[in-house]
Amino acid sequence: MTSYVLYESASGYALFELIQHDDIASLTDEVQASVQDVQRFGRTVKLKAFQPFTSAENALENINAVSEHILSDDLKHFLELNLPKVKKAGKGTTLGVIEPALGTVIQETLSFPCKSDESTREVLRGVRLHFHKYVKELDGGLLERSQLGLGHSYSRAKVKFNPGRSDNMIIQSIALLDQLDKDLNTFAMRVREWYCWHFPELRDLVKDNYVFARCAAYIQDRASLTEEKLEGLTEITLDEELSQSILAAAKTSMGMDTSAFDMGNIVAFTTRMVKLAEYRKQLHAYLLEKMATVAPNLGTLIGETVAARLIAKAGSLTSLAKSPASTIQILGAEKALFRALKTKGNTPKYGLIYHSSYIGRAAAKNKGRISRYLANKCSIASRIDTFAEEPTTLYGEKLKEQVEERLRFYDTGAAPRKNVDVMNAVRKELEEAGVLVVGAGEEGEKKKKKKKKEKKREEEEGEEEDAASSPTKEGNKRKAEVEESAEKKKKKKKKEKK
């Protein structure tokens, strides 16, 4: 019994033949010990064939195929050329591969038995360690250079063709938005405290931090605030009475006087805080635009900011779509969940979805129910956004209506519509609008299945007729077999009915 091992290196494909395969399979610990010794390892593992890649592009193409578990033409030709035929190989001859999924593809395509177990991994670990000894041309640092070059090319291609690039923009934007909110709050409190030493009455008159900072940057020294500046101040506050009150307070203020140098520093910091607040508005508009493109239905359902936080917490929109509704429900409340499991207390009912308006509107006894229902709808919306070819907000609008109906059901008892009916209605609207074209492929598949069933039924009937019409012993035997199989089918059907 012989066995082979496939090794995909950065320089090409290599096929190794294992000597004393029975011993290797049964003595994994001994294999681990012999891996470090080149002479001992070389006696059990022999190089059978090596096919180098023709170019850097060819290497990248083959490695991409291997990583996606696809049998490339080069690998298929290499294995067909160097592996023995299945009939001549004999029983027990196998091909060891590191990836089970790739082994399955090779076995299905070439009909050559493949395996991926612990002994194969140990052998390949030794091959990787001593590969430059087997292929002398790769010695002298050439193997390392080829690995480095292919690694850079592979990483560059993965980043360039990453389908979640738009998700990354959303994740970075929402992270920066949250950081800006924290920083702006800190800066606003610093501006209020610093400027109020000079003009304390402004704190009580202007409550909004952004408007306060703009007023401070505009007024500067309170002594310079006159009737001439009143029009500009009104443009900031949008209230003429408030501007008159600020002017009156400036004349009778009890704040301390500041030098021009100190006031210059206060105004410089205040101006920067105002610009940062304006940039925060631009970033929020950018986030809304990206969400409308990447996840329109999820954004319509629970709001763009909460939807972006869910995507950021899950890692990507695809990861969020793969998550069940129960995971989405408590996403962001992991600490509370593990604390509850550790102390055997009550687990949290909601995580990030608590920031949506629906849970706040529900009664205390219904918060858990509506959060579970909302998580279910978020799961549906994220999957639609991930796999839909044409982006549309229609599904999100209908899912939002369903959540509203469920809230009314909890309050008044009015029965909501079924999800199947709502989804079918949306589908019809999209078909009428020409956005969704469905039916041709499904009808074709149904027809194929119907034809297969009819053909199978005709073949069975033909076999029964042949068996019944044949007077020979073989015909009688065949007839008996057909009757026996028919009786088994009848018994099986009876059991299923029961």
Backbone torsions as a table, in degrees:
resi	resn	phi	psi	omega
1	MET	NA	124.5	179.1
2	THR	-111.2	159.2	179.1
3	SER	-143.6	150.7	-177.4
4	TYR	-126.2	157.0	179.3
5	VAL	-132.5	131.7	178.0
6	LEU	-98.3	129.6	178.1
7	TYR	-123.3	123.1	179.0
8	GLU	-100.9	102.7	-179.9
9	SER	-97.4	174.5	178.2
10	ALA	-72.3	-16.1	-178.2
11	SER	-98.9	-22.8	-179.6
12	GLY	165.9	-174.1	179.5
13	TYR	-92.8	139.0	177.7
14	ALA	-130.3	139.4	178.5
15	LEU	-117.8	124.9	-179.1
16	PHE	-113.6	143.8	177.1
17	GLU	-105.7	134.0	-177.6
18	LEU	-97.7	126.1	174.2
19	ILE	-95.8	145.5	-177.8
20	GLN	57.1	52.8	-174.9
21	HIS	-64.2	-34.8	-179.6
22	ASP	-60.9	-42.7	-179.3
23	ASP	-65.8	-39.8	-178.9
24	ILE	-64.4	-43.4	-177.6
25	ALA	-65.3	-33.9	-174.4
26	SER	-92.3	-21.4	-175.8
27	LEU	-116.7	72.8	-177.9
28	THR	-67.0	-37.1	-179.8
29	ASP	-63.8	-39.8	178.7
30	GLU	-66.4	-35.7	177.7
31	VAL	-63.0	-43.2	179.2
32	GLN	-60.6	-37.9	-179.5
33	ALA	-72.2	-35.0	-176.4
34	SER	-82.0	-10.6	-177.5
35	VAL	-61.9	-37.1	-176.7
36	GLN	-72.2	-27.0	-177.5
37	ASP	-91.0	116.6	-176.8
38	VAL	-64.8	-42.1	-176.2
39	GLN	-67.2	-45.7	178.9
40	ARG	-64.4	-41.3	-179.4
41	PHE	-68.8	-36.7	-179.6
42	GLY	-67.2	-24.9	178.1
43	ARG	-73.3	-24.1	-177.6
44	THR	-101.7	-21.7	-177.2
45	VAL	-125.3	118.7	-178.8
46	LYS	-116.0	140.9	176.5
47	LEU	-77.4	122.8	179.7
48	LYS	-95.9	-42.8	-178.4
49	ALA	-156.1	150.5	176.2
50	PHE	-141.0	128.9	179.2
51	GLN	-122.1	106.6	-179.4
52	PRO	-73.9	154.8	174.8
53	PHE	-73.5	146.5	-175.3
54	THR	-77.5	-29.3	-178.1
55	SER	-157.3	174.6	178.4
56	ALA	-65.8	-37.9	178.6
57	GLU	-65.1	-40.4	178.8
58	ASN	-65.4	-38.7	178.1
59	ALA	-64.3	-44.6	180.0
60	LEU	-64.3	-40.8	179.8
61	GLU	-62.7	-43.3	-178.9
62	ASN	-70.2	-40.9	-179.5
63	ILE	-68.4	-35.9	174.2
64	ASN	-61.7	-41.5	178.8
65	ALA	-64.0	-41.2	179.3
66	VAL	-64.7	-42.5	-178.7
67	SER	-66.7	-27.7	178.4
68	GLU	-95.6	9.2	177.5
69	HIS	59.5	46.1	177.7
70	ILE	-116.9	136.5	178.9
71	LEU	-85.0	104.2	-178.9
72	SER	-72.8	164.5	-179.7
73	ASP	-64.2	-38.4	179.6
74	ASP	-63.7	-45.7	-179.8
75	LEU	-67.3	-39.8	179.2
76	LYS	-62.3	-45.8	179.1
77	HIS	-63.9	-40.7	-179.9
78	PHE	-62.3	-44.3	-179.2
79	LEU	-70.9	-40.9	178.6
80	GLU	-63.0	-33.9	-177.4
81	LEU	-75.8	-34.0	-170.0
82	ASN	-109.2	-22.3	177.2
83	LEU	-82.2	145.4	176.7
84	PRO	-69.1	158.3	176.8
85	LYS	-63.2	151.0	-174.7
86	VAL	-61.4	-39.3	-178.1
87	LYS	-70.2	-38.0	-178.9
88	LYS	-79.8	-22.0	-174.6
89	ALA	-64.6	-36.0	-179.1
90	GLY	86.8	169.3	-178.0
91	LYS	-72.2	143.9	177.2
92	GLY	88.7	-9.5	178.0
93	THR	-75.9	124.9	-176.3
94	THR	-134.5	163.1	174.1
95	LEU	-115.1	119.6	179.7
96	GLY	-88.7	130.6	177.7
97	VAL	-130.6	156.5	-177.1
98	ILE	-79.1	-32.6	-178.1
99	GLU	-103.1	118.6	179.5
100	PRO	-59.9	-36.4	-178.6
101	ALA	-65.4	-39.7	177.1
102	LEU	-66.5	-38.1	176.8
103	GLY	-61.1	-38.7	177.9
104	THR	-63.2	-41.9	179.8
105	VAL	-65.1	-42.6	179.3
106	ILE	-63.4	-42.6	-179.5
107	GLN	-65.0	-39.9	179.3
108	GLU	-69.3	-35.7	-176.0
109	THR	-82.0	-46.5	-174.1
110	LEU	-101.3	-6.9	-179.3
111	SER	60.1	29.0	177.8
112	PHE	-105.4	126.9	-176.7
113	PRO	-60.1	132.1	179.7
114	CYS	-123.3	154.9	176.9
115	LYS	-146.3	158.6	177.2
116	SER	-146.5	94.6	-177.1
117	ASP	-129.7	-171.5	-175.5
118	GLU	-66.2	-40.2	-179.7
119	SER	-65.8	-36.6	177.2
120	THR	-63.7	-42.3	179.8
121	ARG	-63.7	-39.2	-179.8
122	GLU	-67.2	-40.9	178.3
123	VAL	-63.1	-44.1	-179.8
124	LEU	-67.5	-28.7	175.6
125	ARG	-65.0	-41.7	176.4
126	GLY	-67.4	-38.8	178.0
127	VAL	-61.8	-43.6	-180.0
128	ARG	-62.9	-35.3	-177.5
129	LEU	-72.9	-37.9	-173.8
130	HIS	-112.0	20.9	-173.5
131	PHE	-63.6	-37.0	-179.8
132	HIS	-67.7	-18.3	176.3
133	LYS	-78.7	-33.5	179.0
134	TYR	-73.6	-42.3	179.8
135	VAL	-108.8	99.3	-173.2
136	LYS	-63.6	-28.9	-177.7
137	GLU	-64.3	-22.5	-177.2
138	LEU	-90.4	-0.7	179.8
139	ASP	-75.1	160.7	178.8
140	GLY	88.4	22.7	176.3
141	GLY	91.7	-3.3	-179.1
142	LEU	-67.5	-37.1	179.2
143	LEU	-64.2	-42.7	-179.7
144	GLU	-64.9	-39.2	179.2
145	ARG	-66.3	-39.1	178.5
146	SER	-67.7	-36.9	177.0
147	GLN	-65.1	-41.9	-179.6
148	LEU	-65.5	-44.5	-179.4
149	GLY	-64.8	-44.7	179.6
150	LEU	-68.0	-35.8	177.9
151	GLY	-61.6	-43.3	177.9
152	HIS	-64.5	-44.7	-179.4
153	SER	-63.6	-42.7	-178.7
154	TYR	-64.9	-44.7	-179.7
155	SER	-65.4	-41.4	179.5
156	ARG	-62.1	-41.9	179.7
157	ALA	-67.0	-38.6	-179.9
158	LYS	-65.8	-41.1	179.3
159	VAL	-69.0	-39.9	-176.9
160	LYS	-66.9	-41.1	-176.2
161	PHE	-104.3	26.0	178.9
162	ASN	-70.7	119.3	-178.6
163	PRO	-70.0	-13.6	-178.7
164	GLY	-98.2	21.8	-178.4
165	ARG	-60.1	-41.0	179.3
166	SER	-65.6	-34.7	176.0
167	ASP	-61.5	-40.7	-178.9
168	ASN	-61.6	-38.2	178.1
169	MET	-63.2	-40.1	178.9
170	ILE	-67.1	-43.0	-178.7
171	ILE	-62.5	-44.9	179.7
172	GLN	-67.8	-38.2	-178.4
173	SER	-65.6	-45.2	-177.5
174	ILE	-69.9	-33.7	176.3
175	ALA	-65.0	-44.0	178.4
176	LEU	-67.0	-36.4	179.2
177	LEU	-63.4	-44.6	177.7
178	ASP	-63.5	-39.5	179.3
179	GLN	-66.8	-40.1	178.3
180	LEU	-63.7	-38.5	178.5
181	ASP	-61.3	-43.5	178.5
182	LYS	-64.1	-45.9	-178.1
183	ASP	-65.6	-41.2	-179.7
184	LEU	-64.0	-37.6	176.4
185	ASN	-62.9	-43.3	179.1
186	THR	-64.1	-45.9	-178.7
187	PHE	-66.1	-37.4	-179.9
188	ALA	-64.2	-41.8	177.3
189	MET	-64.7	-36.5	178.7
190	ARG	-67.5	-41.1	178.7
191	VAL	-62.6	-44.9	-180.0
192	ARG	-61.0	-46.3	-177.2
193	GLU	-66.8	-40.5	-175.8
194	TRP	-72.0	-48.5	-176.0
195	TYR	-73.6	-26.5	-177.4
196	CYS	-72.1	-13.9	170.5
197	TRP	-64.6	-29.5	-179.4
198	HIS	-93.2	-37.9	-175.9
199	PHE	-140.1	75.4	-174.2
200	PRO	-66.6	-26.5	-176.1
201	GLU	-68.1	-21.8	-178.5
202	LEU	-67.1	-27.0	-179.5
203	ARG	-61.8	-42.1	-178.1
204	ASP	-77.3	-27.9	-177.4
205	LEU	-79.6	-39.0	-177.5
206	VAL	-113.9	113.9	-176.2
207	LYS	-89.1	-35.3	-176.5
208	ASP	-71.9	131.4	-176.2
209	ASN	-64.9	-42.3	-178.3
210	TYR	-65.7	-44.8	179.3
211	VAL	-66.5	-38.0	178.5
212	PHE	-60.5	-45.2	-178.7
213	ALA	-64.4	-40.3	178.5
214	ARG	-65.8	-39.8	177.5
215	CYS	-63.3	-43.6	-179.6
216	ALA	-63.4	-40.8	179.6
217	ALA	-67.7	-30.9	-178.5
218	TYR	-81.0	-44.0	-176.1
219	ILE	-72.8	-45.3	-174.4
220	GLN	56.6	-115.0	179.1
221	ASP	-74.9	126.4	-174.9
222	ARG	-63.6	-24.0	-179.9
223	ALA	-69.1	-22.2	-178.8
224	SER	-86.7	-3.0	-179.9
225	LEU	-80.7	112.0	-179.2
226	THR	-126.9	-177.3	179.1
227	GLU	-61.8	-27.8	-179.6
228	GLU	-66.7	-32.2	179.7
229	LYS	-85.3	-3.5	-174.0
230	LEU	-63.6	-37.7	-178.5
231	GLU	-64.9	-44.4	178.1
232	GLY	-65.1	-36.8	177.9
233	LEU	-66.3	-36.2	178.6
234	THR	-66.2	-34.3	176.7
235	GLU	-62.9	-31.4	179.6
236	ILE	-79.0	-48.4	-175.2
237	THR	-82.1	-20.8	-177.3
238	LEU	60.1	25.9	-179.2
239	ASP	-150.2	113.8	-176.1
240	GLU	-69.2	-37.1	179.4
241	GLU	-64.5	-40.6	178.2
242	LEU	-64.1	-40.2	177.9
243	SER	-62.5	-40.6	176.9
244	GLN	-63.1	-40.2	179.6
245	SER	-65.0	-39.3	178.4
246	ILE	-65.0	-41.9	179.1
247	LEU	-62.2	-43.1	179.8
248	ALA	-66.5	-39.0	-179.9
249	ALA	-68.7	-34.2	179.6
250	ALA	-63.6	-33.4	-178.7
251	LYS	-72.1	-30.4	-176.6
252	THR	-114.6	22.6	-175.8
253	SER	-68.3	146.4	179.0
254	MET	-103.2	13.8	-179.8
255	GLY	-73.4	163.2	-178.6
256	MET	-78.5	153.5	176.0
257	ASP	-81.6	146.8	179.6
258	THR	-126.4	152.6	178.5
259	SER	-77.2	165.6	-179.7
260	ALA	-64.1	-34.7	179.4
261	PHE	-66.0	-45.2	178.8
262	ASP	-64.7	-42.6	-179.8
263	MET	-64.6	-34.0	177.2
264	GLY	-61.7	-40.3	177.6
265	ASN	-67.4	-41.4	178.9
266	ILE	-62.0	-46.1	-178.3
267	VAL	-65.8	-38.2	179.7
268	ALA	-62.6	-44.9	178.8
269	PHE	-66.3	-41.0	-179.9
270	THR	-64.1	-40.3	179.0
271	THR	-63.2	-40.6	179.1
272	ARG	-65.6	-38.5	178.6
273	MET	-64.9	-38.6	177.9
274	VAL	-64.5	-43.7	179.2
275	LYS	-64.6	-37.3	178.0
276	LEU	-65.4	-38.9	177.2
277	ALA	-65.4	-37.7	177.6
278	GLU	-67.9	-38.4	176.8
279	TYR	-65.7	-34.6	178.1
280	ARG	-61.5	-38.6	176.7
281	LYS	-64.7	-42.0	178.0
282	GLN	-63.3	-41.3	179.6
283	LEU	-64.9	-38.8	178.7
284	HIS	-64.9	-39.3	177.2
285	ALA	-64.7	-39.5	177.1
286	TYR	-63.0	-41.6	179.2
287	LEU	-63.5	-42.5	178.3
288	LEU	-61.2	-39.4	-180.0
289	GLU	-66.2	-43.0	179.2
290	LYS	-66.6	-39.7	179.0
291	MET	-65.6	-35.1	178.0
292	ALA	-65.2	-25.5	179.8
293	THR	-89.9	-43.6	-172.2
294	VAL	-86.6	-48.6	-176.4
295	ALA	-134.4	68.2	-176.2
296	PRO	-65.7	-39.1	-177.0
297	ASN	-71.5	-41.7	179.0
298	LEU	-66.1	-40.5	177.9
299	GLY	-65.4	-38.4	178.0
300	THR	-66.9	-35.5	-176.1
301	LEU	-70.8	-52.7	-172.3
302	ILE	-119.7	5.2	-178.7
303	GLY	96.6	144.9	-173.6
304	GLU	-65.6	-38.3	-176.5
305	THR	-67.5	-46.6	179.4
306	VAL	-66.3	-40.2	178.7
307	ALA	-63.0	-40.6	178.3
308	ALA	-65.0	-37.6	178.3
309	ARG	-66.7	-37.7	176.9
310	LEU	-63.4	-44.1	179.3
311	ILE	-63.1	-42.6	-179.9
312	ALA	-64.1	-40.1	-178.8
313	LYS	-69.8	-37.7	179.7
314	ALA	-75.4	-23.3	-179.1
315	GLY	106.5	-33.8	177.1
316	SER	-168.4	166.9	178.0
317	LEU	-66.3	-35.2	178.5
318	THR	-65.2	-42.9	178.0
319	SER	-63.9	-37.8	177.6
320	LEU	-65.8	-39.5	179.4
321	ALA	-66.5	-31.2	179.2
322	LYS	-76.8	-19.3	-176.9
323	SER	-75.8	141.8	174.8
324	PRO	-72.9	165.1	-177.7
325	ALA	-62.1	-33.1	-179.7
326	SER	-65.0	-32.5	177.4
327	THR	-73.8	-42.7	179.5
328	ILE	-62.3	-34.4	-178.1
329	GLN	-60.2	-40.5	-176.3
330	ILE	-108.7	15.2	178.3
331	LEU	-63.3	121.4	-176.3
332	GLY	102.6	-8.2	179.7
333	ALA	-116.8	36.7	-175.7
334	GLU	-65.4	-39.3	-179.6
335	LYS	-62.3	-45.6	179.8
336	ALA	-64.2	-36.8	-179.7
337	LEU	-64.9	-49.1	-177.9
338	PHE	-70.3	-31.6	175.0
339	ARG	-65.3	-40.4	179.4
340	ALA	-67.1	-39.2	178.7
341	LEU	-67.5	-35.8	-179.2
342	LYS	-71.4	-41.9	-177.7
343	THR	-92.1	0.3	-178.4
344	LYS	58.2	39.6	177.3
345	GLY	-99.7	-165.4	179.9
346	ASN	-77.6	132.3	179.1
347	THR	-76.4	153.8	-178.8
348	PRO	-66.5	148.7	-179.5
349	LYS	-91.1	-21.2	-176.7
350	TYR	-156.5	158.7	177.3
351	GLY	-120.5	-113.2	-178.4
352	LEU	-67.4	-26.3	-178.2
353	ILE	-68.8	-9.2	176.5
354	TYR	-61.6	-28.1	-177.7
355	HIS	-74.3	-9.1	173.6
356	SER	-73.3	159.2	-173.7
357	SER	-73.3	-20.6	-172.6
358	TYR	-66.7	-43.6	-176.2
359	ILE	-68.2	-35.4	177.3
360	GLY	-66.8	-30.3	-179.6
361	ARG	-80.5	-19.5	-178.2
362	ALA	-78.3	153.1	176.2
363	ALA	-67.1	161.7	-175.6
364	ALA	-59.3	-38.9	-177.9
365	LYS	-73.5	-18.3	-177.0
366	ASN	-104.7	2.7	-177.4
367	LYS	-63.0	-42.9	178.7
368	GLY	-64.5	-39.9	-179.0
369	ARG	-67.5	-44.5	-177.9
370	ILE	-71.7	-31.9	177.4
371	SER	-67.6	-37.9	177.0
372	ARG	-65.1	-41.9	180.0
373	TYR	-68.0	-41.3	-179.8
374	LEU	-66.1	-38.8	177.5
375	ALA	-63.1	-37.1	177.5
376	ASN	-62.0	-44.9	-180.0
377	LYS	-69.0	-35.1	176.1
378	CYS	-63.8	-38.6	177.6
379	SER	-61.8	-44.3	178.9
380	ILE	-63.6	-46.0	-178.0
381	ALA	-62.8	-41.2	-179.2
382	SER	-66.5	-35.6	178.8
383	ARG	-71.1	-37.2	176.4
384	ILE	-64.2	-44.3	179.9
385	ASP	-64.2	-34.6	-177.5
386	THR	-72.1	-43.7	-169.8
387	PHE	-105.9	-5.4	178.6
388	ALA	-74.0	138.4	-179.8
389	GLU	-78.7	-39.8	179.9
390	GLU	-109.4	121.2	179.8
391	PRO	-69.1	134.6	178.2
392	THR	-150.2	150.2	179.7
393	THR	-98.6	3.3	-174.2
394	LEU	-65.0	-41.2	178.1
395	TYR	-63.1	-43.0	179.5
396	GLY	-62.0	-39.7	178.5
397	GLU	-64.0	-42.2	-179.5
398	LYS	-70.4	-37.8	176.3
399	LEU	-65.1	-36.3	176.5
400	LYS	-63.8	-41.8	176.9
401	GLU	-61.7	-37.7	178.7
402	GLN	-63.7	-40.5	178.3
403	VAL	-64.9	-40.7	176.8
404	GLU	-61.4	-42.5	178.1
405	GLU	-63.0	-37.9	179.7
406	ARG	-67.8	-36.9	175.7
407	LEU	-63.0	-42.7	177.1
408	ARG	-64.6	-35.5	178.6
409	PHE	-63.3	-40.2	178.2
410	TYR	-67.1	-31.1	-177.2
411	ASP	-86.9	-46.4	-172.1
412	THR	-111.4	-19.3	-178.0
413	GLY	89.4	7.0	178.7
414	ALA	-70.1	126.4	-174.5
415	ALA	-68.7	128.2	177.9
416	PRO	-80.2	165.5	177.3
417	ARG	-73.0	156.8	176.9
418	LYS	-77.4	148.5	-177.7
419	ASN	-64.1	-36.5	-179.6
420	VAL	-61.4	-43.9	-179.5
421	ASP	-64.5	-40.9	-178.9
422	VAL	-65.8	-45.2	-179.3
423	MET	-65.0	-39.0	177.3
424	ASN	-65.1	-37.4	178.5
425	ALA	-64.8	-42.1	178.2
426	VAL	-64.0	-41.3	-179.5
427	ARG	-61.7	-42.3	178.4
428	LYS	-63.9	-41.8	178.4
429	GLU	-61.0	-42.0	179.9
430	LEU	-68.6	-37.7	177.3
431	GLU	-65.0	-40.8	178.9
432	GLU	-67.0	-35.4	179.2
433	ALA	-77.0	-10.3	179.4
434	GLY	83.5	8.6	179.6
435	VAL	-79.0	-37.1	-175.6
436	LEU	-116.7	125.8	177.2
437	VAL	-117.4	106.7	-176.3
438	VAL	-129.5	148.6	172.0
439	GLY	129.8	-44.0	-174.0
440	ALA	-63.6	-47.7	-180.0
441	GLY	-66.3	-41.9	-178.7
442	GLU	-66.0	-43.3	179.0
443	GLU	-62.8	-39.7	178.3
444	GLY	-61.6	-43.1	178.4
445	GLU	-64.2	-42.0	178.1
446	LYS	-61.1	-42.7	179.0
447	LYS	-62.6	-41.9	178.9
448	LYS	-61.3	-45.4	179.0
449	LYS	-61.9	-40.8	179.9
450	LYS	-63.2	-43.3	179.4
451	LYS	-63.7	-40.2	178.7
452	LYS	-61.9	-43.6	179.0
453	LYS	-62.9	-44.4	179.7
454	GLU	-63.1	-42.3	179.4
455	LYS	-63.2	-42.0	179.3
456	LYS	-64.2	-41.2	179.0
457	ARG	-64.0	-41.7	179.1
458	GLU	-64.0	-40.3	178.9
459	GLU	-63.3	-42.3	178.6
460	GLU	-63.8	-42.8	178.5
461	GLU	-64.0	-39.4	178.4
462	GLY	-64.2	-40.3	178.1
463	GLU	-64.2	-41.1	178.5
464	GLU	-63.4	-41.1	179.4
465	GLU	-66.3	-42.0	179.0
466	ASP	-62.2	-41.7	-179.3
467	ALA	-66.7	-38.0	-179.5
468	ALA	-70.8	-34.5	-176.0
469	SER	-84.6	-18.7	-177.1
470	SER	-80.7	123.0	-177.9
471	PRO	-87.8	-8.6	-175.9
472	THR	-75.8	172.0	179.0
473	LYS	-64.3	-39.3	179.9
474	GLU	-63.6	-40.0	178.2
475	GLY	-63.2	-42.5	178.3
476	ASN	-64.5	-39.1	178.5
477	LYS	-63.9	-44.7	179.0
478	ARG	-63.3	-39.2	179.0
479	LYS	-61.2	-43.4	-180.0
480	ALA	-62.6	-40.6	179.3
481	GLU	-64.4	-42.6	179.1
482	VAL	-63.6	-43.5	179.0
483	GLU	-63.3	-40.3	180.0
484	GLU	-64.1	-42.9	178.8
485	SER	-65.3	-36.6	178.2
486	ALA	-65.2	-40.8	177.7
487	GLU	-64.1	-40.4	177.8
488	LYS	-61.4	-41.6	178.7
489	LYS	-62.8	-41.8	179.3
490	LYS	-62.4	-44.1	179.4
491	LYS	-62.5	-40.6	178.9
492	LYS	-61.6	-44.2	178.6
493	LYS	-61.9	-40.5	179.0
494	LYS	-62.7	-43.1	178.5
495	LYS	-62.2	-42.0	178.9
496	GLU	-63.0	-40.4	178.7
497	LYS	-63.8	-40.4	179.3
498	LYS	-64.5	NA	NA
